[in-house]
Every structure is written in C-alpha cells, then in structure tokens.
Amino acid sequence: MTDLKEMMQSRANNQNDSNDSDMSAMDNAPANAPANTGILQSASMSETLTALGETLGQWKQYDSQLPIADIKGTRIAKALYKMNTKTNTIAGINSYARIPTKHLTIETVIEQADKLAPYVLDYLQGIENLMLKEQHKNGQLNIFTDGLSINRLINKLDESSENSRLSKVDIEAWFDASISEPLTMLFADKMGIDELSDESLLIKLEKKINAYKAKFASLAAPKPFIKEPDCIALISVIEKCELDENTRSLLGSRFITKLTDMHKDNDDILEAL
C-alpha cells in the first residue's frame, strides 16, 4: 500500500483539487481505517514535538502565514496585539505557544459541570441580554418570550464564536492532515485498488476522496445545509479515520457534534411535518 499512497500523493500534487461534490462517493466504507503513517498520527506526542523542534508551553513569534502542525492532544494559544494608532506602539510581540489539552476537554468539563453551571448560566444570560438589546435597537417593542430557548443561544454562540469561523482553507488543511490518507486506504481496500491498478480506477478513487473533501469544506459556510444521509456519512468517515476518541483531532470532534446536531434538526423538521 505504500506505493499506492505515494502514487495518490503524487497525483494530488500534480493536479488541482476536483470540485466534484457528488455524494454518491459516500457509500459504506470498511469498518476500520488503517493507521495513518504520517508523523502526526503515527508518532507519540513527544516524538512529534521533537521532530518538529517544538516544546510545550514555549512562546514563539507568531506569523499568520506560518504553517502550524495539528498535533493531537495539544492546541495553540495565541497572544496577539493591536497597534495603538495614537502612540504608534504595540503592547507586545504577537506570539503563540503549544499547550496540552488533557486538562480541558469535553469530558473534564462534564465532570465539573455542577461547579461550572452557575458561571455558564451567568454567561448565557449575558449573551441573551445582548440578543434582546439588538432586537430592541432594531425597533422591536415586545420580547417574544415563547421564542426564548437554549438552542437559540447555542446557535448564536456557534455563529459568533471566533473558533467557529473556520475557513474553507482551514477545513481542507485538516482533511489533508487527518482524513485524506486513511480514507484513501479505506476505499482502495474496498475497491481492490493497488499500485498496479488501471488509471481509470485511480481517477475514480481520487474523485471519491475529493467529494468528501468538498463536502467537509462546505461546513465553512455561514449556515451550511447538509442532507441527513450525508451528515451520517461524514460522521462515519471521521469515526473510521480517527478511531481513538481520546486522541481525535479537535476539528474532528467539533464536526461530529455539528453534524449530529444538523442530523437532529432534520429529524425535528420531519416530525413537525
């Protein structure tokens, strides 16, 4: 399979990404994805950090054009400063540092839910106040109290969160780093493709991978709409390509949550009809 991976990578480097978003590519993939042999997936965190010359917690000068590797179990903290136009000075040097995430995960937040709940409630009430103020500013004379809901607040947070403003480039970079290779191996195995296979089969395989990539990239839209079968297919891809939930990439986990919610919304619409 190594030769096939090199062949597919060469094809990817020599051709533009296909815009084919035909979701017929999303048929059932095999149950288990082979381990990604890339350094970020195959090596331990310490080995990966060493190979990249990085140290946890060390501040480095930040450059928006700088490629920063996505290492499972870590995230990037940024200290960014704006120029004071009046004094023509800046409070600090734009910097970033890589920190571990094991202390702050969905699981650790749930474990501390009772302690966090009062702070979360205060925060959400503040968000709701801002939403209502905006309605008042726009001339609304009364609050439609029956329309108040926790889901409206969640949607507002999802729309306004800086971390939710993922660009198509961000999503495609995540796909290339975490999904493309294992997904290629999954379909190659299912289709019986190897390095000696006919060119037409390799083209068909490439179109399937590009279809997934395009569909994931569509999540960058302000209000993406993905059909229920496609939501299920995309969730399945993440679960099969990033098998270990404990080391799953941050974006992978976020997309599973987002796609699951979209799937539920579709179910609600059907029930309402």
C-alpha positions as CSV (number, residue, x, y, z in Angstrom):
1,M,0.0,0.0,0.0
2,T,3.0,2.3,0.4
3,D,3.4,2.6,-3.3
4,L,-0.3,3.4,-3.7
5,K,-0.1,6.1,-1.1
6,E,2.9,7.7,-2.9
7,M,1.1,7.4,-6.2
8,M,-2.0,9.1,-4.9
9,Q,0.0,11.8,-3.2
10,S,1.9,12.4,-6.5
11,R,-1.4,12.7,-8.3
12,A,-2.7,15.1,-5.7
13,N,0.4,17.3,-6.1
14,N,0.2,17.4,-9.8
15,Q,-3.5,18.1,-10.2
16,N,-5.9,20.7,-8.9
17,D,-8.5,19.6,-6.4
18,S,-11.7,18.4,-8.0
19,N,-14.8,20.4,-7.3
20,D,-16.9,17.2,-7.7
21,S,-19.1,17.0,-4.7
22,D,-21.1,14.1,-5.9
23,M,-22.1,12.4,-2.7
24,S,-22.5,9.1,-4.4
25,A,-18.9,8.7,-3.3
26,M,-20.3,8.4,0.2
27,D,-21.2,4.7,0.1
28,N,-20.4,2.5,3.0
29,A,-16.7,2.4,3.8
30,P,-15.0,-0.6,5.5
31,A,-15.3,-0.6,9.3
32,N,-11.8,0.1,10.3
33,A,-9.3,2.6,8.9
34,P,-5.6,1.7,8.7
35,A,-3.3,3.8,10.9
36,N,-2.1,6.9,9.2
37,T,1.6,6.6,8.7
38,G,2.2,10.4,8.8
39,I,4.3,11.8,11.6
40,L,1.4,13.5,13.3
41,Q,-0.6,10.3,13.5
42,S,2.0,7.5,13.9
43,A,4.4,9.1,16.4
44,S,3.8,9.8,20.1
45,M,3.2,13.4,21.1
46,S,6.7,13.8,22.5
47,E,8.3,12.2,19.3
48,T,6.2,14.6,17.1
49,L,7.2,17.6,19.1
50,T,10.9,16.6,19.0
51,A,10.7,16.1,15.2
52,L,9.1,19.5,14.8
53,G,11.6,21.2,17.2
54,E,8.7,22.3,19.5
55,T,8.4,22.4,23.2
56,L,5.1,22.5,25.1
57,G,4.5,25.9,26.7
58,Q,7.2,27.8,24.8
59,W,6.2,31.1,23.3
60,K,7.3,31.7,19.8
61,Q,6.8,34.7,17.5
62,Y,3.5,34.4,15.6
63,D,3.1,34.8,11.9
64,S,-0.3,34.4,10.3
65,Q,1.4,32.9,7.2
66,L,3.3,30.4,9.3
67,P,2.1,26.7,8.9
68,I,1.4,25.3,12.3
69,A,1.0,21.5,12.6
70,D,-2.1,20.0,14.1
71,I,-0.8,17.6,16.9
72,K,-3.4,15.6,18.7
73,G,-3.6,16.2,22.4
74,T,-2.4,19.8,22.0
75,R,-3.8,23.2,20.9
76,I,-2.3,26.6,20.0
77,A,-2.6,29.5,22.4
78,K,-2.1,32.9,20.9
79,A,-1.1,36.3,22.4
80,L,-2.0,38.8,19.6
81,Y,-1.7,42.6,20.0
82,K,-3.0,45.6,18.0
83,M,-1.1,48.7,17.2
84,N,-2.1,51.8,19.2
85,T,-2.6,54.2,16.3
86,K,-2.3,57.2,18.7
87,T,1.0,56.3,20.2
88,N,2.2,54.1,17.3
89,T,3.2,51.4,19.8
90,I,2.2,47.8,20.4
91,A,1.9,46.2,23.9
92,G,3.7,43.1,23.0
93,I,5.1,40.8,20.3
94,N,2.5,38.6,18.6
95,S,3.3,35.1,19.9
96,Y,1.9,31.6,20.1
97,A,2.6,28.5,22.3
98,R,1.5,24.9,22.1
99,I,-0.2,23.6,25.2
100,P,-1.7,20.2,26.1
101,T,-5.4,19.8,26.1
102,K,-5.9,16.9,28.5
103,H,-6.9,19.2,31.4
104,L,-9.6,20.9,29.4
105,T,-11.7,18.5,27.4
106,I,-15.4,17.9,26.9
107,E,-15.0,15.1,29.5
108,T,-13.3,17.2,32.1
109,V,-15.9,20.0,31.7
110,I,-18.7,17.4,32.1
111,E,-17.0,16.1,35.2
112,Q,-17.1,19.6,36.7
113,A,-20.5,20.5,35.3
114,D,-22.0,21.2,38.8
115,K,-19.3,23.7,39.7
116,L,-19.3,25.3,36.3
117,A,-23.1,25.6,35.9
118,P,-23.6,28.9,37.8
119,Y,-20.8,30.6,35.7
120,V,-22.2,29.2,32.5
121,L,-25.7,30.4,33.4
122,D,-24.5,33.9,34.1
123,Y,-22.6,33.9,30.8
124,L,-25.6,32.7,28.8
125,Q,-27.9,35.2,30.4
126,G,-25.4,37.9,29.3
127,I,-25.5,36.6,25.8
128,E,-29.3,36.6,25.8
129,N,-29.3,40.2,27.1
130,L,-27.2,41.2,24.1
131,M,-29.5,39.5,21.7
132,L,-32.6,41.1,23.2
133,K,-30.9,44.5,23.2
134,E,-30.1,44.1,19.5
135,Q,-33.8,43.4,18.9
136,H,-34.8,46.5,20.9
137,K,-32.3,48.6,19.0
138,N,-34.0,47.4,15.7
139,G,-37.3,48.7,16.9
140,Q,-38.9,45.6,18.4
141,L,-41.4,46.7,21.0
142,N,-42.0,43.4,22.8
143,I,-40.0,40.3,23.5
144,F,-41.4,37.2,22.0
145,T,-41.0,35.2,25.2
146,D,-42.2,31.9,23.7
147,G,-39.3,32.1,21.3
148,L,-36.6,32.1,24.0
149,S,-34.7,28.9,24.1
150,I,-31.3,27.4,25.0
151,N,-31.0,26.3,21.4
152,R,-31.2,29.9,20.2
153,L,-28.3,30.7,22.5
154,I,-26.2,27.8,21.2
155,N,-26.8,28.8,17.6
156,K,-25.8,32.4,18.5
157,L,-22.6,31.2,20.1
158,D,-21.9,28.9,17.2
159,E,-22.3,31.9,14.8
160,S,-20.3,34.4,16.7
161,S,-17.5,32.3,18.2
162,E,-14.1,33.1,16.8
163,N,-13.2,29.4,16.9
164,S,-16.3,28.6,14.8
165,R,-15.2,30.9,12.0
166,L,-13.4,28.2,10.1
167,S,-12.4,29.0,6.5
168,K,-12.5,26.5,3.7
169,V,-8.7,26.5,3.8
170,D,-8.7,25.6,7.5
171,I,-11.1,22.6,6.9
172,E,-9.2,21.4,3.8
173,A,-5.9,21.5,5.7
174,W,-7.5,19.4,8.5
175,F,-8.8,17.0,5.9
176,D,-5.4,16.6,4.2
177,A,-3.7,16.1,7.6
178,S,-6.1,13.8,9.3
179,I,-8.6,12.2,6.9
180,S,-7.3,12.0,3.3
181,E,-4.7,9.2,3.7
182,P,-6.7,6.8,5.9
183,L,-9.8,7.4,3.8
184,T,-7.9,6.7,0.6
185,M,-6.7,3.4,2.1
186,L,-10.2,2.5,3.1
187,F,-11.6,3.0,-0.4
188,A,-8.6,1.5,-2.1
189,D,-9.1,-1.7,0.0
190,K,-12.8,-1.8,-0.7
191,M,-12.3,-1.2,-4.4
192,G,-9.4,-3.7,-4.7
193,I,-7.0,-1.0,-5.9
194,D,-3.3,-1.2,-5.6
195,E,-0.3,0.4,-7.4
196,L,-0.8,-1.8,-10.4
197,S,-4.5,-0.9,-10.9
198,D,-5.8,0.7,-14.0
199,E,-5.6,4.5,-14.3
200,S,-9.4,4.8,-14.5
201,L,-9.8,3.2,-11.1
202,L,-7.3,5.6,-9.6
203,I,-9.3,8.5,-11.1
204,K,-12.5,7.1,-9.6
205,L,-10.8,6.8,-6.2
206,E,-9.5,10.4,-6.4
207,K,-13.0,11.7,-7.2
208,K,-14.4,9.9,-4.2
209,I,-11.8,11.5,-1.9
210,N,-12.3,14.9,-3.4
211,A,-16.1,14.6,-3.0
212,Y,-15.6,14.1,0.8
213,K,-13.2,17.0,0.9
214,A,-15.6,19.3,-0.8
215,K,-18.5,18.3,1.4
216,F,-16.4,18.8,4.6
217,A,-15.3,22.2,3.2
218,S,-18.9,23.2,2.7
219,L,-19.1,23.4,6.6
220,A,-17.3,26.7,6.3
221,A,-20.5,28.3,5.0
222,P,-22.2,30.7,7.5
223,K,-25.3,28.4,7.6
224,P,-24.4,25.1,5.9
225,F,-27.1,22.7,4.9
226,I,-26.1,19.1,4.5
227,K,-28.7,16.4,3.8
228,E,-29.3,13.8,6.5
229,P,-27.6,10.8,4.7
230,D,-24.5,13.0,4.1
231,C,-24.4,14.0,7.7
232,I,-24.4,10.3,8.7
233,A,-21.7,9.6,6.1
234,L,-19.4,12.4,7.2
235,I,-19.7,11.4,10.8
236,S,-18.8,7.8,9.8
237,V,-15.8,9.0,8.0
238,I,-14.4,10.8,11.0
239,E,-15.1,7.9,13.3
240,K,-13.3,5.5,11.0
241,C,-10.3,7.7,10.1
242,E,-9.8,8.9,13.7
243,L,-10.7,5.8,15.6
244,D,-9.5,6.8,19.1
245,E,-11.9,9.3,20.7
246,N,-9.2,10.3,23.2
247,T,-6.8,11.4,20.5
248,R,-9.3,12.5,17.9
249,S,-8.5,15.9,16.4
250,L,-10.3,19.0,17.8
251,L,-11.9,19.7,14.4
252,G,-12.9,16.0,14.1
253,S,-14.7,16.1,17.4
254,R,-16.3,19.5,16.6
255,F,-17.6,18.3,13.2
256,I,-19.1,15.2,14.7
257,T,-21.1,17.4,17.2
258,K,-22.1,19.9,14.5
259,L,-23.2,17.1,12.0
260,T,-25.1,15.3,14.7
261,D,-27.0,18.5,15.6
262,M,-27.7,19.1,11.9
263,H,-29.0,15.5,11.6
264,K,-31.2,16.0,14.6
265,D,-32.5,19.3,13.2
266,N,-33.5,17.4,10.0
267,D,-35.4,14.8,12.1
268,D,-37.2,17.6,14.0
269,I,-38.4,19.1,10.7
270,L,-39.7,15.8,9.5
271,E,-41.5,15.2,12.8
272,A,-43.0,18.7,12.7
273,L,-44.5,18.0,9.2
